């Protein structure tokens, strides 16, 4: 007996994949800005985790490409991609936490979206893959 997939679950999974692609693109853009113009980001307070802005730019650029690729894989319905998506969303949240001194409001927004992605993939990710198997 086949189980019916929930349209809400599929919608949340599609939301997670699109948001991963969007967040990946945002990371790439932030990385390009940090690499091209060191003075664009102003550091307020000094924190323990302190890197050169150019180094942060490369971290954002490479991380953004990985996050974007995970979003594409989730959208294509790959079962392994849900696990990768949760991992890269968690790493994105950690990266944004470390990025707080440079861009605090944006970092908080990105962390909130990362948490929503993790929830969508862990609570409803299976339904999209099951729907692909029956097509």
N, CA and C of each residue as an Amber inpcrd file, in Angstrom:
protein
   405
   0.8380000  -1.1810000   0.0000000   0.0000000   0.0000000   0.0000000
   0.8850000   1.2470000   0.0000000   0.7140000   2.0820000  -0.9630000
   1.5100000   3.2970000  -1.0680000   0.9770000   4.3540000  -0.1140000
   1.8810000   5.0540000   0.4990000   1.4800000   6.1320000   1.3900000
   1.3540000   7.4100000   0.5770000   0.3690000   8.1920000   0.9190000
   0.1730000   9.4750000   0.2440000   1.2050000  10.4700000   0.7700000
   1.7870000  11.1850000  -0.1310000   2.7330000  12.2090000   0.3050000
   1.9800000  13.4990000   0.5730000   2.4300000  14.2010000   1.5590000
   1.7880000  15.4400000   1.9600000   2.2470000  16.5840000   1.0610000
   1.3030000  17.3580000   0.5630000   1.6830000  18.5050000  -0.2610000
   2.4200000  19.5490000   0.5650000   2.0840000  19.6290000   1.8640000
   2.8130000  20.5360000   2.7420000   4.2620000  20.1110000   2.8640000
   4.4830000  18.8170000   3.0280000   5.8430000  18.3130000   3.1780000
   6.6620000  18.5620000   1.9220000   6.0600000  18.3150000   0.7710000
   6.7640000  18.5650000  -0.4810000   7.0390000  20.0610000  -0.6340000
   6.0700000  20.8750000  -0.2660000   6.2710000  22.3260000  -0.3350000
   7.3980000  22.7990000   0.5590000   7.4840000  22.2530000   1.7760000
   8.5750000  22.6300000   2.6760000   9.9230000  22.1730000   2.1380000
   9.9550000  21.0120000   1.5070000  11.2070000  20.5250000   0.9530000
  11.6430000  21.3780000  -0.2330000  10.7030000  21.7540000  -1.0750000
  11.0270000  22.6510000  -2.1890000  11.4800000  24.0060000  -1.6420000
  10.7910000  24.4850000  -0.5890000  11.2150000  25.7210000   0.0720000
  12.6650000  25.6070000   0.5310000  13.0060000  24.4920000   1.1690000
  14.3660000  24.3010000   1.6780000  15.3790000  24.3010000   0.5360000
  15.0530000  23.6380000  -0.5680000  16.0080000  23.5870000  -1.6750000
  16.1940000  24.9590000  -2.3200000  15.1030000  25.6800000  -2.5100000
  15.2100000  27.0180000  -3.1130000  15.9500000  27.9700000  -2.1730000
  15.6570000  27.8820000  -0.8950000  16.3500000  28.7570000   0.0590000
  17.8350000  28.4200000   0.1500000  18.1930000  27.1400000   0.0510000
  19.6130000  26.7840000   0.0240000  20.2990000  27.3880000  -1.1960000
  19.6370000  27.3310000  -2.3490000  20.2240000  27.9340000  -3.5470000
  20.3620000  29.4490000  -3.3750000  19.3500000  30.0730000  -2.7830000
  19.3850000  31.5200000  -2.5680000  20.4680000  31.9030000  -1.5600000
  20.5360000  31.1670000  -0.4660000  21.5680000  31.4470000   0.5420000
  22.9590000  31.2160000  -0.0400000  23.0900000  30.1640000  -0.8500000
  24.3760000  29.9280000  -1.5070000  24.7780000  31.1040000  -2.3820000
  23.8110000  31.6310000  -3.1280000  24.0970000  32.7940000  -3.9770000
  24.4700000  34.0070000  -3.1250000  23.7670000  34.2060000  -2.0100000
  24.1080000  35.3240000  -1.1200000  25.5140000  35.1790000  -0.5540000
  25.8790000  33.9600000  -0.1660000  27.2440000  33.7230000   0.3240000
  28.2710000  34.0350000  -0.7670000  27.9810000  33.6240000  -1.9880000
  28.9030000  33.8880000  -3.0990000  29.0640000  35.3970000  -3.2990000
  27.9470000  36.1230000  -3.3060000  28.0290000  37.5740000  -3.4810000
  28.7800000  38.2530000  -2.3420000  28.5150000  37.8250000  -1.1040000
  29.2360000  38.3950000   0.0440000  30.7240000  38.0880000  -0.0630000
  31.0460000  36.8910000  -0.5370000  32.4490000  36.5280000  -0.7080000
  33.1350000  37.3640000  -1.7660000  32.4550000  37.5810000  -2.8750000
  33.0390000  38.3940000  -3.9500000  33.2690000  39.8210000  -3.4670000
  32.3090000  40.3800000  -2.7310000  32.4700000  41.7360000  -2.2020000
  33.6500000  41.8000000  -1.2340000  33.7520000  40.8060000  -0.3550000
  34.8460000  40.8160000   0.6240000  36.2080000  40.6440000  -0.0490000
  36.2670000  39.8650000  -1.1140000  37.5310000  39.6730000  -1.8250000
  37.9010000  40.9290000  -2.6120000  36.9280000  41.5360000  -3.2670000
  37.1930000  42.6870000  -4.1280000  37.4290000  43.9740000  -3.3560000
  36.7080000  44.1720000  -2.2600000  36.7860000  45.4360000  -1.5070000
  36.8850000  45.1490000  -0.0130000  38.0980000  45.1710000   0.5060000
  38.3250000  44.8810000   1.9280000  37.6300000  45.8590000   2.8620000
  37.4750000  47.0890000   2.4440000  36.9420000  48.1210000   3.3260000
  35.4180000  48.1850000   3.3410000  34.7360000  47.3560000   2.5430000
  33.2740000  47.3930000   2.5020000  32.6700000  46.9940000   3.8430000
  33.2180000  45.9660000   4.4750000  32.7190000  45.4990000   5.7650000
  33.5170000  46.1550000   6.8720000  32.8230000  46.8330000   7.7720000
  33.4720000  47.4740000   8.9070000  33.3120000  46.5940000  10.1400000
  34.3880000  46.3710000  10.8490000  34.3590000  45.5250000  12.0440000
  34.1010000  46.4130000  13.2470000  33.0380000  46.0970000  14.0060000
  32.7060000  46.8760000  15.1950000  33.5740000  46.4890000  16.3760000
  33.2370000  45.3750000  16.9950000  34.0010000  44.8940000  18.1410000
  34.9260000  43.7820000  17.6930000  35.9820000  43.5720000  18.4720000
  36.8880000  42.4770000  18.1580000  36.4150000  41.2310000  18.8870000
  36.3800000  40.1180000  18.1770000  35.9540000  38.8440000  18.7310000
  37.1230000  37.8710000  18.7140000  36.9410000  36.7600000  19.3500000
  37.9700000  35.7290000  19.3800000  38.2140000  35.1950000  17.9760000
  37.1410000  34.9880000  17.2080000  37.2500000  34.4570000  15.8570000
  37.4610000  35.6180000  14.8990000  38.6970000  35.9380000  14.6430000
  38.9940000  37.0990000  13.8240000  39.8570000  36.6730000  12.6370000
  39.3170000  36.8300000  11.4470000  40.0450000  36.5570000  10.2230000
  40.1350000  37.8400000   9.4180000  41.0520000  37.8550000   8.4960000
  41.1300000  38.9330000   7.5290000  39.8610000  38.9040000   6.6690000
  39.3760000  40.0440000   6.2590000  38.1390000  40.1210000   5.4740000
  38.2920000  39.3460000   4.1560000  39.4670000  39.3950000   3.5550000
  39.6810000  38.6440000   2.3220000  39.5720000  37.1440000   2.5700000
  40.0850000  36.6770000   3.6930000  39.9570000  35.2610000   4.0520000
  38.4840000  34.8840000   4.2180000  37.7130000  35.7560000   4.8830000
  36.2720000  35.5210000   5.0110000  35.6150000  35.4810000   3.6400000
  36.0790000  36.3130000   2.7370000  35.5330000  36.3170000   1.3860000
  35.7030000  34.9710000   0.6980000  36.8820000  34.3890000   0.8060000
  37.1090000  33.0720000   0.2100000  36.2760000  31.9940000   0.8920000
  36.1330000  32.0880000   2.2050000  35.2980000  31.1280000   2.9380000
  33.8550000  31.2220000   2.4490000  33.3440000  32.4370000   2.3160000
  31.9720000  32.6370000   1.8340000  31.8090000  32.1670000   0.3910000
  32.7660000  32.4510000  -0.4410000  32.6770000  32.0700000  -1.8470000
  32.6320000  30.5490000  -2.0100000  33.5430000  29.8470000  -1.3900000
  33.5890000  28.3820000  -1.5060000  32.3760000  27.7560000  -0.8150000
  32.0510000  28.2440000   0.3720000  30.8850000  27.7310000   1.0810000
  29.6010000  27.9730000   0.3200000  29.4800000  29.1300000  -0.3110000
  28.2790000  29.4480000  -1.0850000  28.0850000  28.5220000  -2.2660000
  29.1700000  28.1690000  -2.9190000  29.0710000  27.2380000  -4.0480000
  28.5920000  25.8720000  -3.5620000  29.0970000  25.4170000  -2.4250000
  28.6850000  24.1230000  -1.8690000  27.2160000  24.1590000  -1.4540000
  26.7950000  25.2390000  -0.7940000  25.4000000  25.3610000  -0.3630000
  24.4710000  25.3990000  -1.5790000  24.8440000  26.1280000  -2.6110000
  24.0350000  26.2010000  -3.8220000  23.8950000  24.8230000  -4.4710000
  24.9970000  24.0890000  -4.5500000  24.9660000  22.7460000  -5.1400000
  24.0750000  21.8070000  -4.3270000  24.0850000  21.9370000  -3.0090000
  23.2140000  21.1090000  -2.1710000  21.7480000  21.4240000  -2.4380000
  21.4240000  22.6790000  -2.6480000  20.0540000  23.0580000  -2.9750000
  19.5910000  22.4570000  -4.2870000  20.4590000  22.4310000  -5.2720000
  20.1190000  21.8210000  -6.5600000  19.8880000  20.3200000  -6.3870000
  20.7440000  19.6630000  -5.6130000  20.5980000  18.2160000  -5.4040000
  19.2970000  17.8830000  -4.6680000  18.9220000  18.6970000  -3.6860000
  17.6670000  18.4550000  -2.9620000  16.4790000  18.6410000  -3.9080000
  16.5230000  19.6550000  -4.7200000  15.4280000  19.9080000  -5.6600000
  15.2710000  18.7710000  -6.6600000  16.3790000  18.1280000  -6.9940000
  16.2980000  17.0050000  -7.9340000  15.8020000  15.7290000  -7.2650000
  15.6070000  15.7520000  -5.9310000  15.0150000  14.6210000  -5.2290000
  16.0100000  13.5690000  -4.7790000  17.2720000  13.8870000  -4.7660000
  18.2770000  12.9210000  -4.3320000  18.1470000  12.6690000  -2.8290000
  18.1070000  11.3830000  -2.4520000  17.9180000  11.0320000  -1.0470000
  19.1040000  11.4910000  -0.2010000  20.3070000  11.2990000  -0.6900000
  21.5030000  11.6840000   0.0510000  21.5880000  13.1960000   0.2330000
  20.9410000  13.9460000  -0.6480000  21.0420000  15.4090000  -0.6190000
  20.3810000  16.0080000   0.6160000  19.3740000  15.3300000   1.1840000
  18.7450000  15.8520000   2.4100000  19.7620000  15.9050000   3.5390000
  20.5490000  14.8490000   3.6780000  21.5790000  14.8290000   4.7180000
  22.6220000  15.9060000   4.4640000  23.0670000  16.0000000   3.2200000
  24.0400000  17.0310000   2.8640000  23.4470000  18.4220000   3.0960000
  22.1620000  18.5930000   2.7520000  21.5000000  19.8800000   2.9570000
  21.4520000  20.2910000   4.4140000  21.1650000  19.3410000   5.2960000
  21.1470000  19.6450000   6.7300000  22.5520000  20.0290000   7.1970000
  23.5510000  19.2950000   6.7310000  24.9320000  19.5830000   7.1450000
  25.3760000  20.9590000   6.6590000  25.1220000  21.2700000   5.3760000
  25.5730000  22.5720000   4.8740000  24.7570000  23.7190000   5.4560000
  23.4790000  23.4920000   5.7670000  22.7000000  24.5420000   6.4310000
  23.2410000  24.7950000   7.8330000  23.6290000  23.7300000   8.5310000
  24.2230000  23.9040000   9.8560000  25.5680000  24.6280000   9.7560000
  26.3750000  24.2690000   8.7610000  27.6460000  24.9630000   8.5650000
  27.4340000  26.4230000   8.1670000  26.3980000  26.6770000   7.3730000
  26.0670000  28.0520000   7.0000000  25.6670000  28.8620000   8.2290000
  24.8810000  28.2530000   9.1130000  24.4980000  28.9460000  10.3470000
  25.7280000  29.2400000  11.2000000  26.6320000  28.2730000  11.2930000
  27.8670000  28.4840000  12.0580000  28.7160000  29.5700000  11.4180000
  28.8430000  29.5330000  10.1070000  29.6030000  30.5530000   9.3860000
  29.0190000  31.9430000   9.6230000  27.6930000  32.0390000   9.5910000
  27.0570000  33.3320000   9.8270000  27.1960000  33.7810000  11.2730000
  27.2320000  32.8370000  12.2090000  27.4790000  33.2150000  13.5940000
  28.8710000  33.8250000  13.7380000  29.8450000  33.2410000  13.0710000
  31.2050000  33.7780000  13.1240000  31.3280000  35.0850000  12.3440000
  30.4140000  35.3190000  11.4130000  30.4070000  36.5200000  10.5730000
  29.6810000  37.6780000  11.2550000  29.0850000  37.4510000  12.4310000
  28.3060000  38.4800000  13.1470000  29.0250000  39.8190000  13.3140000
  30.3210000  39.8520000  13.6560000  30.9560000  41.1690000  13.8320000
  31.0170000  42.0060000  12.5620000  30.9560000  41.3640000  11.4040000
  31.0920000  42.0830000  10.1500000  29.7570000  42.5670000   9.5900000
  28.6990000  41.7640000   9.7710000  27.3950000  42.0770000   9.1910000
  26.3190000  41.4910000  10.0970000  26.0460000  42.1160000  11.2590000
  25.2240000  41.4780000  12.2920000  23.7700000  41.1960000  11.9120000
  23.0600000  42.1330000  11.3510000  21.6410000  41.9140000  11.0440000
  21.4930000  40.8470000   9.9630000  22.2940000  40.9500000   8.9310000
  22.2390000  39.9740000   7.8570000  22.5740000  38.5780000   8.3810000
  23.5540000  38.4710000   9.2360000  23.9310000  37.1740000   9.7960000
  22.7960000  36.5510000  10.5890000  22.0830000  37.3480000  11.3530000
  20.9680000  36.8290000  12.1480000  19.8440000  36.3390000  11.2350000
  19.5550000  37.0820000  10.1730000  18.5290000  36.6610000   9.2230000
  18.9340000  35.3410000   8.5580000  20.1710000  35.2340000   8.1590000
  20.6510000  34.0150000   7.5050000  20.6020000  32.8210000   8.4630000
  20.9270000  33.0240000   9.7280000  20.8520000  31.9430000  10.7130000
  19.4110000  31.4700000  10.8600000  18.4740000  32.4050000  10.9140000
  17.0560000  32.0340000  11.0350000  16.5930000  31.2170000   9.8250000
  16.9990000  31.6080000   8.6420000  16.6210000  30.8590000   7.4410000
  17.2820000  29.4800000   7.4440000  18.5240000  29.4060000   7.8880000
  19.2000000  28.1140000   7.9920000  18.4700000  27.1690000   8.9390000
  17.9890000  27.6870000  10.0430000  17.2250000  26.8700000  10.9910000
  15.9320000  26.3770000  10.3360000  15.2580000  27.2340000   9.5820000
  14.0320000  26.8240000   8.8810000  14.3330000  25.7370000   7.8520000
  15.4470000  25.8340000   7.1790000  15.8470000  24.8110000   6.2090000
  16.0980000  23.4810000   6.8970000  16.8190000  23.5120000   8.0060000
  17.1010000  22.2830000   8.7450000  15.7940000  21.6420000   9.1950000
  14.8710000  22.4380000   9.6980000  13.5820000  21.8920000  10.1300000
  12.8360000  21.2620000   8.9510000  12.7800000  21.9760000   7.8210000
  12.0380000  21.4590000   6.6660000  12.6280000  20.1530000   6.1530000
  13.9490000  20.0490000   6.1340000  14.5740000  18.8370000   5.6100000
  14.4800000  17.6610000   6.5700000  14.5270000  17.9290000   7.8540000
  14.4570000  16.8210000   8.8040000  13.0280000  16.3780000   9.0580000
  12.0810000  17.2780000   8.9950000  10.6930000  16.9260000   9.2860000
   9.9600000  16.3940000   8.0590000  10.3040000  16.8920000   6.8700000
   9.5010000  16.5740000   5.6900000  10.3040000  16.1560000   4.4750000
  11.5850000  15.9910000   4.5820000  12.4050000  15.7120000   3.4040000
  12.1150000  14.4070000   2.7170000  11.6640000  13.4020000   3.4410000
  11.4330000  12.0810000   2.8670000  10.3190000  12.0880000   1.8270000
   9.3190000  12.9280000   2.0000000   8.1570000  12.9050000   1.1110000
   8.4940000  13.2580000  -0.3360000   9.4260000  14.1710000  -0.5570000
   9.7830000  14.5290000  -1.9270000  10.4550000  13.3540000  -2.6140000
  11.3490000  12.6630000  -1.9210000  12.0320000  11.5090000  -2.5030000
  11.0580000  10.3720000  -2.7760000  10.0900000  10.1280000  -1.8880000
   9.0980000   9.0810000  -2.1030000   8.2400000   9.3900000  -3.3130000
   7.9000000  10.6330000  -3.5080000   7.1070000  11.0270000  -4.6630000
   7.8620000  10.8090000  -5.9710000   9.1650000  11.0020000  -5.9710000
   9.9640000  10.7810000  -7.1800000  10.0200000   9.2940000  -7.5300000
  10.0390000   8.4160000  -6.5040000  10.1220000   6.9850000  -6.7460000
   8.8740000   6.4540000  -7.4400000   7.7130000   7.0570000  -7.2000000
   6.4640000   6.5540000  -7.7570000   6.1460000   7.1170000  -9.1280000
   6.9080000   8.0670000  -9.5990000   6.6240000   8.6900000 -10.9010000
   7.1290000   7.7960000 -12.0260000
